[in-house]
């Protein structure tokens, strides 16, 4: 697998992005913009779940409205993240914060589709607000932890 990553890292478009003056900063800016939009959609959705914010919309209706933003920003995050990773795969594979970020990302995705997805898909039924608040808190904690771990990559080996 490492040989595949190494081959990708010497591919001309990746070398151009990595070695040009503005290539990597531009890709990182796209990554952070995507992350910001994605986290904003999650904050709005989780605040609605917790009983704050837009109470006129149902949770499923709000999730449907936010889906294009989540999908678009998620696509930007994945594609730009892949470019960032492929530019220097050895750096990231040896980085503890990167490994933590990937583990947190897996947990956040599983939580989103496994737990939060059930709350969104279910018909409005009585559920103690405390449970909704806990689910919203855990969701936000996981997603923001992914971002924080990503930020740590630059500072912790």
N, C-alpha and C positions, 0 to 999 in steps of 0.2 A: 504494500500500500504506500509506503514511504517513497518507493521508486516512482509510483504514479504521481504523487504530489511533487516530487522533484522535477519530473518531466514537465508537469504543468507550470512550475515556477520558472522554467527557462523558455516557455512558449513566448513568441515575440510580443503578442498583445499584453501579456502579464509583465514582461520585462519593461515594455514601454511605460505602463502605468507605474510600476515600481520605481523606475529610474528617472522618469521625467520630473521636472520641478513641481508641477501642479497635479500630476496624475493621482498619486496616493491621497493628498489632501482633498481632492475633488471626490474621490470614491468614499473617503471617510465622512465627508460632509453629507453625501447622499445617504450613507448608512445611518448617521445620527439624525438626519431629517426623517427618514423612515421610522426610526425608533421613536422619535418624538410623537409623530402622528399615531403610530400604533399604540403607544402608552396612553395617549389622550383618549383614544377610543375605549381602551380598557378602563380608564378612570371613570369615564362617563357611564359605561355599562355597570361597573361595580358600584358606583355611587347610587345608581338607580336600584340595583339589587338591595343595597343597604337601606333604601327608603329615602334617599336624598335626591335632589335634582328633579329631573323631568318626570313628574308623577302622572302626567296626562297620557303618556305612552305606556303600553305594556312592555315588559322586559323583552319579550320575543319581538315585538314591533320595533323597539329601539335597536335590538341586535341586528334585525334585518336592515334598518336604515344605516347602521354603521358598517355593515359587512363590506361594501365596496372600499371604504377607507381602510379597514383592517386588512383586506386582501391585497390592495395596492401597496400599502406601506409594508406589509409582510413580505411581499415579493421584492420590494426595494431592499429590505433588510437582508434577505437571503442572498440575493444576487451580489450586492455590494460586499456583504460579509464573506462570500466565497472568493471574490476578487482580492479582498484584504488578506484572507488566509493563504490563498495560493501564491501571493507575492513572496511570502517568507514562511512556508509551512513549518520549517524546523523551529523557528522562534515560537510559534503558537503551540506546537505539539509538546514543547518542553516547558511551557508556561503553566504554573499551577492556577493562576487566576483564569486562564483560558479553559482549563479542564473543569474548574468550578463553574464557569459560565455555561459550558455545554451541559453539565449535569443539571444545573438550575433551569436551563432552557428546556431540557427534556421533562423535568418535573412540572414546569409551568405549562407546557403543551399538554401533558397528560392531565393535569388538573383542569385546564381550560375545557378540554373535550370530555373528560370523564366526570367532573363534578359540576363545573359552571354550566356546561352544555346541558346537563339534566335540568338545572334550574331554569334555563332559558327556554328549553323545549316544553317543559311541563305547563299544563294549563294553570292559570292562577288559582292556587289553593292556599288555604291557611298554612302558613309556616311561621313559626316564631321569628320575630324580627332579629332576635339574637343570633339565630342560625344563619340568616341571610347576611348579617353583619360579619360573622366569622368567615363565611365563604368569601365575601367581598374582600375582607382584610387579607386572607390567605392568598387570594388571587393577585391583589396588588403587590403584596410582599414578594411573591415569586417573580412577577414581571419586573419590578424595580430592582430586585436582587440580580437579575440577569444583566441589567444595565450597569449596576454598580460593579459587578464582577468584570464586565467588559472594560469599564474605566480603569480598573485596577491592573489590567494587563500592561498598561504603559508605565506603571510605577513599581510593580512587584515582579521579580524574576520568576 
